[in-house]
Amino acid sequence: MHDELELLRAANPVPAGEGPWRDRPLDARAERALNRLLHSKRTRRAGRRLVLRAEAAVLALVAVLAFTFSDAGSGPAVAAPVALAPRAGTPVVSLETLARRAEARARAAGAADGPRRGSHLQSWYLSLESGPDAAPPVTVPEERITRWNADGSGSEMVVATDPRHPGRPVIHDDNGHWRTVSDGKVLHHKTYPAGSEARHSGLSARTAPPTDPAALRDHLALLYGGAGGISSTPQLLEALSAFRQEWTPGPRETAAIVRLLAEADGLRPAGAVTDRLGRRGQAYVHDGAEDRHGTGGTANGMRQMVILDPRTGELLGSEVTFTEARPGFGIKAGEVMSYEAWMP
């Protein structure tokens, strides 16, 4: 019961009648907590949310309770990714240094080097079950590509794939039943004719991001920050994740992002790291503080990591890991809750 109460508090970031925020989406941490709560074993509900980033703040955590495995004899890649470990003894690039590199690149950018609507994302999310006889957490790997063109045409695609295990079957939720599908299977594909974007994407996906750091922070707070805006580094990282799932930033937007990160509290360099797509990056981490009630910090026992390209400052990925065990969900310290790898 303690775990459920904790999740319920985290999923209620603002009173229902508090001003204009009452109709806004949940923030990232609240949505994660709400999904974990709603899909705990007590509910006996199974469901799947395919969120192709419209007005929502973040991709919902894919969570299913009925762990019914069918056709699972081919050795699917279901194990949770091992937390990324920065390489010991490697040079550390400060965020201030990286911000200056990104700003120099932005000054050399041309008029055509602007942001692009849409994103390319590889993600891993834990599906959790609670209770004394809970099944082990299952990792659901997916690749999502969203593209919008100047004439309002576009496309959305979701593919079941795990680049850590090329060619191996991938676990997939089929209407509440866990099944395996072949690597690269298209789970969702839809194209939209010209003029469709206004009907199928939200305001945030249609509003180009500013290139000034202060203006960008306000932009993120308004469109991705949830009820309380952005008052902490964890909220900034979550808003950037939501933004990156709708936009692919150019050099000028990237420079503004890195400058925001350089000014963020508690985000410390951790060293060089190779991400799950084999790219070399610099890792910066924020450790959770005592904030179990959703007041703006990373939840206690959690660590957020953001990975940047050390030459350009481009966002490569983000990772959330458990630094403390959560026995009620079968989680061990060091396990990965979610990982996102962003691509051009």
Kinemage of the C-alpha trace (Angstrom):
@kinemage 1
@onewidth
@group {chain A} dominant
@subgroup {mainchain}
@vectorlist {calphas} color= white
{ca met a 1} P 0.000 0.000 0.000
{ca his a 2} L 2.871 2.368 0.728
{ca asp a 3} L 4.064 2.202 -2.900
{ca glu a 4} L 0.581 2.941 -4.237
{ca leu a 5} L 0.110 5.937 -1.916
{ca glu a 6} L 3.469 7.316 -2.956
{ca leu a 7} L 2.581 6.982 -6.641
{ca leu a 8} L -0.806 8.594 -6.089
{ca arg a 9} L 0.788 11.635 -4.456
{ca ala a 10} L 3.275 11.935 -7.315
{ca ala a 11} L 0.494 11.726 -9.892
{ca asn a 12} L -1.445 14.670 -8.390
{ca pro a 13} L 0.784 17.698 -9.051
{ca val a 14} L -1.958 20.324 -8.821
{ca pro a 15} L -5.426 20.582 -7.234
{ca ala a 16} L -8.266 20.012 -9.666
{ca gly a 17} L -9.649 23.536 -9.414
{ca glu a 18} L -6.424 25.529 -9.479
{ca gly a 19} L -6.771 28.187 -12.149
{ca pro a 20} L -6.009 27.627 -15.838
{ca trp a 21} L -3.757 24.648 -15.154
{ca arg a 22} L -6.590 22.312 -14.267
{ca asp a 23} L -7.072 21.283 -17.915
{ca arg a 24} L -3.396 20.894 -18.765
{ca pro a 25} L -1.652 17.518 -19.186
{ca leu a 26} L 0.184 15.866 -16.336
{ca asp a 27} L 3.874 16.571 -16.146
{ca ala a 28} L 6.363 13.806 -16.955
{ca arg a 29} L 6.876 12.470 -13.436
{ca ala a 30} L 3.170 12.560 -12.672
{ca glu a 31} L 2.297 10.712 -15.852
{ca arg a 32} L 4.866 8.029 -15.149
{ca ala a 33} L 3.594 7.643 -11.593
{ca leu a 34} L -0.023 7.546 -12.706
{ca asn a 35} L 0.670 4.832 -15.266
{ca arg a 36} L 2.523 2.745 -12.717
{ca leu a 37} L -0.357 3.181 -10.284
{ca leu a 38} L -3.130 2.426 -12.760
{ca his a 39} L -1.337 -0.636 -14.034
{ca ser a 40} L -0.455 -2.107 -10.661
{ca lys a 41} L -1.592 -5.670 -10.093
{ca arg a 42} L -4.541 -4.605 -7.938
{ca thr a 43} L -6.352 -3.124 -10.930
{ca arg a 44} L -6.318 -6.337 -12.990
{ca arg a 45} L -6.436 -4.159 -16.044
{ca ala a 46} L -4.372 -4.554 -19.170
{ca gly a 47} L -4.002 -1.795 -21.660
{ca arg a 48} L -1.628 -0.157 -24.046
{ca arg a 49} L -1.194 3.486 -24.853
{ca leu a 50} L 0.375 4.330 -28.155
{ca val a 51} L 1.300 7.972 -27.772
{ca leu a 52} L 2.623 9.662 -30.901
{ca arg a 53} L 3.356 12.992 -29.265
{ca ala a 54} L 0.640 15.522 -29.813
{ca glu a 55} L -0.297 17.723 -26.854
{ca ala a 56} L 0.823 15.279 -24.162
{ca ala a 57} L 3.891 16.201 -22.181
{ca val a 58} L 5.790 12.907 -22.510
{ca leu a 59} L 5.480 9.445 -23.948
{ca ala a 60} L 3.461 7.396 -21.485
{ca leu a 61} L 5.258 4.498 -19.883
{ca val a 62} L 4.020 1.332 -21.608
{ca ala a 63} L 2.574 -0.747 -18.772
{ca val a 64} L 0.597 -3.986 -18.834
{ca leu a 65} L -0.416 -6.199 -15.939
{ca ala a 66} L -1.531 -9.402 -17.524
{ca phe a 67} L 1.826 -11.004 -18.175
{ca thr a 68} L 0.490 -13.616 -20.586
{ca phe a 69} L 3.347 -14.749 -22.804
{ca ser a 70} L 2.444 -16.357 -26.084
{ca asp a 71} L 4.769 -17.536 -28.850
{ca ala a 72} L 7.681 -16.702 -26.576
{ca gly a 73} L 9.951 -19.623 -27.311
{ca ser a 74} L 12.386 -17.804 -29.593
{ca gly a 75} L 14.454 -16.048 -26.947
{ca pro a 76} L 13.018 -12.518 -27.213
{ca ala a 77} L 15.080 -9.553 -26.084
{ca val a 78} L 13.156 -8.649 -22.940
{ca ala a 79} L 15.863 -7.990 -20.364
{ca ala a 80} L 16.160 -4.437 -19.131
{ca pro a 81} L 19.165 -2.539 -20.480
{ca val a 82} L 22.132 -2.276 -18.153
{ca ala a 83} L 22.600 1.278 -16.905
{ca leu a 84} L 25.164 3.193 -18.916
{ca ala a 85} L 28.486 3.596 -17.110
{ca pro a 86} L 30.741 6.532 -18.007
{ca arg a 87} L 34.277 5.353 -18.726
{ca ala a 88} L 36.670 5.905 -15.841
{ca gly a 89} L 39.670 8.113 -16.514
{ca thr a 90} L 38.224 9.768 -19.626
{ca pro a 91} L 38.314 13.556 -20.066
{ca val a 92} L 35.326 15.414 -18.670
{ca val a 93} L 33.846 18.223 -20.743
{ca ser a 94} L 32.088 20.848 -18.659
{ca leu a 95} L 28.688 22.065 -19.752
{ca glu a 96} L 30.076 25.591 -19.978
{ca thr a 97} L 32.726 24.424 -22.461
{ca leu a 98} L 30.157 22.482 -24.436
{ca ala a 99} L 27.804 25.475 -24.456
{ca arg a 100} L 30.526 27.637 -26.001
{ca arg a 101} L 31.178 24.980 -28.657
{ca ala a 102} L 27.490 24.789 -29.485
{ca glu a 103} L 27.210 28.585 -29.657
{ca ala a 104} L 30.169 28.777 -32.068
{ca arg a 105} L 28.481 26.181 -34.263
{ca ala a 106} L 25.225 28.113 -34.118
{ca arg a 107} L 26.935 31.313 -35.327
{ca ala a 108} L 28.224 29.442 -38.370
{ca ala a 109} L 24.828 27.899 -39.187
{ca gly a 110} L 23.002 28.913 -42.326
{ca ala a 111} L 19.426 30.015 -42.816
{ca ala a 112} L 18.380 26.492 -43.789
{ca asp a 113} L 19.789 24.977 -40.595
{ca gly a 114} L 16.646 25.502 -38.604
{ca pro a 115} L 14.625 23.076 -36.501
{ca arg a 116} L 12.594 20.336 -38.134
{ca arg a 117} L 9.142 19.298 -37.026
{ca gly a 118} L 9.041 15.641 -36.068
{ca ser a 119} L 11.484 13.279 -34.404
{ca his a 120} L 13.271 9.949 -34.606
{ca leu a 121} L 13.365 8.126 -31.293
{ca gln a 122} L 14.530 4.745 -30.030
{ca ser a 123} L 13.078 4.002 -26.595
{ca trp a 124} L 13.093 1.382 -23.868
{ca tyr a 125} L 10.481 1.532 -21.080
{ca leu a 126} L 9.852 -0.795 -18.185
{ca ser a 127} L 6.449 -2.386 -17.852
{ca leu a 128} L 5.868 -2.931 -14.146
{ca glu a 129} L 3.747 -5.258 -12.034
{ca ser a 130} L 3.429 -4.907 -8.262
{ca gly a 131} L 2.559 -7.355 -5.517
{ca pro a 132} L 4.234 -10.236 -3.679
{ca asp a 133} L 3.905 -12.552 -6.676
{ca ala a 134} L 4.689 -9.926 -9.288
{ca ala a 135} L 6.336 -11.076 -12.475
{ca pro a 136} L 9.727 -9.508 -13.272
{ca pro a 137} L 9.630 -6.138 -15.062
{ca val a 138} L 9.630 -6.365 -18.842
{ca thr a 139} L 11.392 -3.916 -21.138
{ca val a 140} L 9.467 -2.828 -24.226
{ca pro a 141} L 11.773 -1.531 -26.995
{ca glu a 142} L 10.349 0.566 -29.822
{ca glu a 143} L 11.507 2.945 -32.534
{ca arg a 144} L 9.256 5.878 -33.400
{ca ile a 145} L 9.521 8.196 -36.386
{ca thr a 146} L 7.286 11.231 -36.815
{ca arg a 147} L 7.664 13.663 -39.719
{ca trp a 148} L 5.716 16.792 -40.654
{ca asn a 149} L 6.288 18.744 -43.866
{ca ala a 150} L 5.793 22.411 -44.690
{ca asp a 151} L 2.499 21.698 -46.492
{ca gly a 152} L 1.042 19.975 -43.427
{ca ser a 153} L 1.509 16.438 -44.728
{ca gly a 154} L 3.287 13.926 -42.558
{ca ser a 155} L 3.729 10.379 -41.356
{ca glu a 156} L 3.991 8.357 -38.154
{ca met a 157} L 5.634 4.975 -37.732
{ca val a 158} L 6.341 2.708 -34.764
{ca val a 159} L 8.618 -0.308 -35.174
{ca ala a 160} L 9.392 -3.103 -32.732
{ca thr a 161} L 13.173 -3.279 -32.601
{ca asp a 162} L 16.036 -3.429 -30.130
{ca pro a 163} L 19.426 -2.411 -31.568
{ca arg a 164} L 21.162 -4.166 -28.659
{ca his a 165} L 19.989 -7.500 -30.110
{ca pro a 166} L 19.654 -7.155 -33.901
{ca gly a 167} L 17.636 -9.906 -35.527
{ca arg a 168} L 16.234 -11.306 -32.298
{ca pro a 169} L 12.469 -11.399 -31.649
{ca val a 170} L 11.108 -8.399 -29.752
{ca ile a 171} L 8.478 -8.432 -27.006
{ca his a 172} L 5.249 -6.648 -27.895
{ca asp a 173} L 1.933 -6.000 -26.164
{ca asp a 174} L -0.896 -7.364 -28.286
{ca asn a 175} L -4.124 -6.151 -26.681
{ca gly a 176} L -3.012 -7.044 -23.166
{ca his a 177} L -1.054 -10.189 -24.045
{ca trp a 178} L 2.718 -10.299 -24.289
{ca arg a 179} L 3.817 -11.788 -27.602
{ca thr a 180} L 6.990 -11.804 -29.591
{ca val a 181} L 7.260 -10.248 -33.026
{ca ser a 182} L 10.099 -10.281 -35.506
{ca asp a 183} L 12.740 -7.590 -35.232
{ca gly a 184} L 11.752 -4.652 -37.407
{ca lys a 185} L 8.018 -5.402 -37.463
{ca val a 186} L 5.976 -2.273 -38.133
{ca leu a 187} L 3.446 -1.838 -35.323
{ca his a 188} L 1.887 1.380 -36.555
{ca his a 189} L 2.209 3.340 -39.789
{ca lys a 190} L 0.047 6.185 -40.949
{ca thr a 191} L 0.489 8.930 -43.527
{ca tyr a 192} L -1.337 12.246 -43.629
{ca pro a 193} L -2.123 14.350 -46.723
{ca ala a 194} L -1.287 18.031 -47.068
{ca gly a 195} L -3.093 20.236 -44.565
{ca ser a 196} L -3.425 17.506 -41.944
{ca glu a 197} L -0.966 18.752 -39.322
{ca ala a 198} L -3.358 21.226 -37.710
{ca arg a 199} L -5.815 18.381 -37.035
{ca his a 200} L -3.356 15.713 -35.950
{ca ser a 201} L -0.659 17.537 -33.982
{ca gly a 202} L -0.882 19.755 -30.934
{ca leu a 203} L 0.069 23.374 -30.400
{ca ser a 204} L 3.520 22.427 -29.140
{ca ala a 205} L 4.298 20.508 -32.326
{ca arg a 206} L 3.319 23.521 -34.446
{ca thr a 207} L 5.144 26.183 -32.417
{ca ala a 208} L 8.759 26.612 -33.491
{ca pro a 209} L 11.169 26.772 -30.541
{ca pro a 210} L 13.013 30.055 -29.880
{ca thr a 211} L 16.791 30.241 -30.053
{ca asp a 212} L 17.315 32.519 -27.046
{ca pro a 213} L 17.943 30.445 -23.877
{ca ala a 214} L 15.598 32.444 -21.628
{ca ala a 215} L 12.840 32.431 -24.247
{ca leu a 216} L 13.350 28.724 -24.826
{ca arg a 217} L 12.981 28.030 -21.110
{ca asp a 218} L 9.678 29.945 -21.077
{ca his a 219} L 8.592 28.035 -24.181
{ca leu a 220} L 9.376 24.689 -22.556
{ca ala a 221} L 7.624 25.710 -19.349
{ca leu a 222} L 4.462 26.769 -21.180
{ca leu a 223} L 4.129 23.836 -23.574
{ca tyr a 224} L 5.908 20.965 -21.833
{ca gly a 225} L 6.245 21.904 -18.170
{ca gly a 226} L 2.896 20.739 -16.835
{ca ala a 227} L 0.955 22.513 -14.119
{ca gly a 228} L 3.893 24.025 -12.269
{ca gly a 229} L 6.006 25.016 -15.231
{ca ile a 230} L 9.741 24.361 -14.813
{ca ser a 231} L 11.188 25.041 -11.380
{ca ser a 232} L 13.915 22.395 -11.177
{ca thr a 233} L 16.547 20.612 -13.215
{ca pro a 234} L 14.598 17.310 -13.334
{ca gln a 235} L 11.597 19.158 -14.759
{ca leu a 236} L 13.849 20.822 -17.327
{ca leu a 237} L 15.218 17.438 -18.411
{ca glu a 238} L 11.713 15.984 -18.668
{ca ala a 239} L 10.510 18.985 -20.693
{ca leu a 240} L 13.476 18.644 -23.041
{ca ser a 241} L 12.616 14.984 -23.537
{ca ala a 242} L 9.034 15.901 -24.423
{ca phe a 243} L 10.213 18.686 -26.738
{ca arg a 244} L 12.706 16.406 -28.468
{ca gln a 245} L 9.944 13.940 -29.255
{ca glu a 246} L 8.193 16.622 -31.320
{ca trp a 247} L 11.080 18.629 -32.741
{ca thr a 248} L 14.553 17.945 -34.108
{ca pro a 249} L 16.529 21.053 -33.115
{ca gly a 250} L 19.026 22.780 -35.391
{ca pro a 251} L 22.363 24.289 -34.301
{ca arg a 252} L 20.824 27.472 -32.871
{ca glu a 253} L 18.204 25.641 -30.825
{ca thr a 254} L 20.862 23.170 -29.683
{ca ala a 255} L 23.050 26.025 -28.451
{ca ala a 256} L 20.157 27.404 -26.428
{ca ile a 257} L 19.476 23.961 -24.942
{ca val a 258} L 23.076 23.425 -23.868
{ca arg a 259} L 23.201 26.903 -22.346
{ca leu a 260} L 20.095 26.054 -20.306
{ca leu a 261} L 21.739 22.850 -19.117
{ca ala a 262} L 24.943 24.711 -18.241
{ca glu a 263} L 22.923 27.030 -15.997
{ca ala a 264} L 20.905 24.201 -14.401
{ca asp a 265} L 21.457 23.331 -10.742
{ca gly a 266} L 22.782 19.942 -9.717
{ca leu a 267} L 23.609 18.657 -13.194
{ca arg a 268} L 27.161 17.369 -12.992
{ca pro a 269} L 29.515 15.934 -15.633
{ca ala a 270} L 30.072 12.196 -15.335
{ca gly a 271} L 32.525 11.567 -18.178
{ca ala a 272} L 32.588 9.988 -21.602
{ca val a 273} L 30.047 7.302 -22.424
{ca thr a 274} L 29.016 5.223 -25.429
{ca asp a 275} L 25.259 5.262 -25.871
{ca arg a 276} L 23.066 2.324 -26.881
{ca leu a 277} L 23.394 3.196 -30.545
{ca gly a 278} L 27.184 3.108 -30.331
{ca arg a 279} L 27.674 6.878 -30.390
{ca arg a 280} L 30.304 8.604 -28.278
{ca gly a 281} L 28.936 11.215 -25.908
{ca gln a 282} L 29.398 13.086 -22.662
{ca ala a 283} L 27.122 12.162 -19.759
{ca tyr a 284} L 25.684 14.599 -17.221
{ca val a 285} L 23.679 13.304 -14.255
{ca his a 286} L 21.260 14.573 -11.642
{ca asp a 287} L 20.647 12.493 -8.533
{ca gly a 288} L 17.262 12.421 -6.836
{ca ala a 289} L 16.693 14.276 -3.587
{ca glu a 290} L 14.127 13.789 -0.856
{ca asp a 291} L 11.085 14.657 -2.941
{ca arg a 292} L 8.528 11.889 -2.782
{ca his a 293} L 5.512 14.130 -3.230
{ca gly a 294} L 6.066 15.599 -6.670
{ca thr a 295} L 7.315 19.030 -5.661
{ca gly a 296} L 9.829 19.444 -8.427
{ca gly a 297} L 12.871 17.226 -7.857
{ca thr a 298} L 13.840 13.831 -9.085
{ca ala a 299} L 12.167 11.182 -6.943
{ca asn a 300} L 14.385 9.849 -4.191
{ca gly a 301} L 16.211 6.770 -5.391
{ca met a 302} L 16.233 7.865 -9.043
{ca arg a 303} L 18.967 9.243 -11.276
{ca gln a 304} L 18.525 11.175 -14.512
{ca met a 305} L 21.261 11.211 -17.129
{ca val a 306} L 21.419 13.284 -20.306
{ca ile a 307} L 23.957 12.454 -23.016
{ca leu a 308} L 25.301 15.134 -25.357
{ca asp a 309} L 27.546 15.044 -28.405
{ca pro a 310} L 30.874 16.445 -27.131
{ca arg a 311} L 31.594 18.243 -30.425
{ca thr a 312} L 28.234 19.839 -31.198
{ca gly a 313} L 26.178 19.689 -27.986
{ca glu a 314} L 23.387 17.803 -29.741
{ca leu a 315} L 21.086 15.761 -27.499
{ca leu a 316} L 21.845 12.079 -27.988
{ca gly a 317} L 19.808 10.462 -25.254
{ca ser a 318} L 18.473 10.374 -21.723
{ca glu a 319} L 18.286 7.657 -19.099
{ca val a 320} L 16.409 7.261 -15.820
{ca thr a 321} L 17.727 4.617 -13.422
{ca phe a 322} L 16.782 3.359 -9.987
{ca thr a 323} L 19.509 3.979 -7.416
{ca glu a 324} L 17.457 2.215 -4.744
{ca ala a 325} L 15.571 -1.068 -4.910
{ca arg a 326} L 11.762 -1.021 -5.176
{ca pro a 327} L 10.815 -4.483 -3.904
{ca gly a 328} L 7.105 -3.885 -4.442
{ca phe a 329} L 7.728 -3.707 -8.182
{ca gly a 330} L 10.535 -6.249 -8.369
{ca ile a 331} L 13.047 -3.491 -9.134
{ca lys a 332} L 16.687 -3.771 -8.128
{ca ala a 333} L 19.029 -0.851 -7.563
{ca gly a 334} L 20.824 0.057 -10.782
{ca glu a 335} L 18.057 -1.038 -13.150
{ca val a 336} L 16.949 1.247 -15.949
{ca met a 337} L 13.420 2.658 -15.802
{ca ser a 338} L 13.537 4.309 -19.224
{ca tyr a 339} L 15.958 5.229 -21.952
{ca glu a 340} L 15.548 7.387 -25.032
{ca ala a 341} L 18.009 7.685 -27.909
{ca trp a 342} L 17.368 10.635 -30.200
{ca met a 343} L 18.422 10.531 -33.825
{ca pro a 344} L 18.431 13.076 -36.709
